[in-house]
């Protein structure tokens, strides 16, 4: 992966981070991305902590073959490992935003996407098997009350 997929990056009001070759499922990452997009980062971290503790399920809308249903959600899962990696990535982008001087309480996730990474082999196996690797990028934007009023 070279560069970012996000093109409308504003240096003054946005911060970004990327996780390269994370050992998580690509399909689960896509569903988590759709679940936390356009949320406040404080709320997104709370949601992901609850997913890691099996309290909230992530609704699967795209990769839902052979999935069990959860009450009032439909097809859903608890991707614990992937949600822990997303929490680390959100904390990293929050630190980047704080270093830039942005107000971390007003940050919302403007863009988050997952891409397949280069795959390596599991070491020492008699029959070879590929590892799951995913690149995840996240861009947060500082929202002020003026910006929210203009959109309404």
C-alpha positions as CSV (number, residue, x, y, z in Angstrom):
1,X,0.0,0.0,0.0
2,X,1.4,3.3,-1.0
3,X,-0.1,6.5,0.4
4,X,-3.7,6.9,1.6
5,X,-7.0,6.2,-0.2
6,X,-8.5,9.3,1.3
7,X,-8.0,12.3,-1.1
8,X,-9.8,15.3,0.5
9,X,-7.3,15.7,3.4
10,X,-7.3,19.1,5.2
11,X,-4.0,19.7,7.1
12,X,-5.5,22.1,9.6
13,X,-8.6,20.2,10.8
14,X,-7.8,16.5,10.2
15,X,-5.4,13.9,11.5
16,X,-4.7,10.4,10.2
17,X,-3.1,7.1,11.0
18,X,-2.6,3.8,9.2
19,X,-2.1,0.3,10.5
20,X,0.0,-1.8,8.1
21,X,-0.2,-5.6,7.9
22,X,-2.3,-6.0,11.0
23,X,-3.0,-9.7,11.9
24,X,-6.8,-9.4,11.6
25,X,-9.5,-10.6,9.2
26,X,-10.1,-8.4,6.2
27,X,-13.9,-9.2,6.2
28,X,-14.3,-8.3,9.9
29,X,-12.3,-5.1,9.4
30,X,-14.6,-4.0,6.6
31,X,-17.7,-4.5,8.8
32,X,-16.1,-2.7,11.7
33,X,-15.2,0.2,9.4
34,X,-18.8,0.5,8.3
35,X,-20.0,0.3,11.9
36,X,-17.8,3.1,13.3
37,X,-17.7,5.5,10.3
38,X,-19.0,9.0,11.1
39,X,-19.0,8.4,14.9
40,X,-17.2,10.5,17.6
41,X,-14.0,8.8,18.5
42,X,-14.9,8.6,22.2
43,X,-18.2,6.8,21.3
44,X,-16.3,4.6,18.8
45,X,-13.8,3.5,21.5
46,X,-16.6,2.7,23.9
47,X,-18.4,0.6,21.3
48,X,-15.3,-1.3,20.4
49,X,-14.5,-2.0,24.0
50,X,-18.0,-3.4,24.4
51,X,-17.5,-5.5,21.3
52,X,-14.3,-6.9,22.8
53,X,-16.1,-7.7,26.0
54,X,-18.9,-9.5,24.0
55,X,-21.6,-7.0,25.0
56,X,-22.4,-5.4,21.6
57,X,-22.3,-7.3,18.3
58,X,-21.1,-5.8,15.1
59,X,-23.8,-6.1,12.4
60,X,-22.5,-7.7,9.3
61,X,-24.1,-6.2,6.1
62,X,-21.7,-7.4,3.4
63,X,-20.0,-10.6,4.5
64,X,-22.9,-12.5,6.0
65,X,-22.7,-16.0,4.6
66,X,-23.3,-18.7,7.2
67,X,-23.7,-16.2,10.1
68,X,-25.8,-16.6,13.1
69,X,-28.4,-13.9,14.0
70,X,-28.5,-11.8,17.1
71,X,-31.6,-10.3,18.6
72,X,-32.8,-7.1,17.0
73,X,-29.6,-6.9,14.9
74,X,-29.7,-9.6,12.3
75,X,-26.5,-11.3,11.1
76,X,-23.7,-10.2,13.5
77,X,-20.5,-11.2,15.2
78,X,-18.2,-10.2,18.0
79,X,-14.8,-9.6,16.3
80,X,-12.7,-9.3,19.5
81,X,-9.2,-9.4,18.0
82,X,-10.0,-6.9,15.2
83,X,-11.8,-4.5,17.6
84,X,-8.7,-4.4,19.9
85,X,-6.5,-3.5,16.9
86,X,-9.0,-0.8,15.9
87,X,-8.9,0.6,19.5
88,X,-5.1,0.9,19.2
89,X,-5.4,2.6,15.8
90,X,-8.0,5.1,17.1
91,X,-5.7,5.9,20.1
92,X,-2.9,6.5,17.6
93,X,-4.9,8.9,15.5
94,X,-6.1,10.7,18.6
95,X,-2.5,11.2,19.7
96,X,-1.6,12.5,16.2
97,X,-4.5,15.0,16.4
98,X,-3.5,16.1,19.9
99,X,0.1,16.7,18.6
100,X,-1.4,18.9,15.8
101,X,-3.3,20.9,18.4
102,X,-6.8,19.7,17.6
103,X,-9.5,19.4,20.3
104,X,-9.7,15.6,20.9
105,X,-13.3,15.8,22.3
106,X,-14.7,17.1,19.0
107,X,-13.1,14.5,16.7
108,X,-15.3,12.4,14.4
109,X,-14.2,9.6,12.1
110,X,-14.3,11.1,8.6
111,X,-12.9,8.1,6.8
112,X,-11.9,4.6,7.8
113,X,-11.1,1.8,5.3
114,X,-9.6,-1.6,5.2
115,X,-7.5,-3.1,2.4
116,X,-5.9,-6.5,1.9
117,X,-2.2,-6.6,2.7
118,X,0.6,-8.7,1.3
119,X,0.3,-12.2,2.8
120,X,3.1,-14.2,4.4
121,X,3.3,-17.9,5.2
122,X,2.9,-19.4,8.6
123,X,6.3,-20.6,9.7
124,X,7.2,-24.2,10.3
125,X,4.1,-25.8,8.9
126,X,4.1,-29.1,7.0
127,X,1.3,-27.9,4.7
128,X,1.7,-24.2,4.1
129,X,-1.0,-21.8,5.1
130,X,-1.3,-18.0,4.5
131,X,-1.6,-15.5,7.3
132,X,-4.5,-13.0,7.5
133,X,-3.1,-9.5,7.0
134,X,-5.0,-6.2,6.6
135,X,-4.1,-2.6,6.1
136,X,-6.4,-0.1,7.9
137,X,-6.4,3.6,7.5
138,X,-8.3,6.1,9.6
139,X,-8.9,9.9,9.2
140,X,-10.5,12.0,11.9
141,X,-11.8,15.5,11.5
142,X,-12.3,18.2,14.1
143,X,-16.0,19.2,14.1
144,X,-17.0,22.5,15.5
145,X,-20.5,23.6,16.3
146,X,-20.5,26.0,13.3
147,X,-19.8,23.1,10.9
148,X,-22.6,21.0,12.4
149,X,-25.1,23.9,12.1
150,X,-24.1,24.5,8.4
151,X,-24.8,20.8,7.5
152,X,-28.3,20.9,9.0
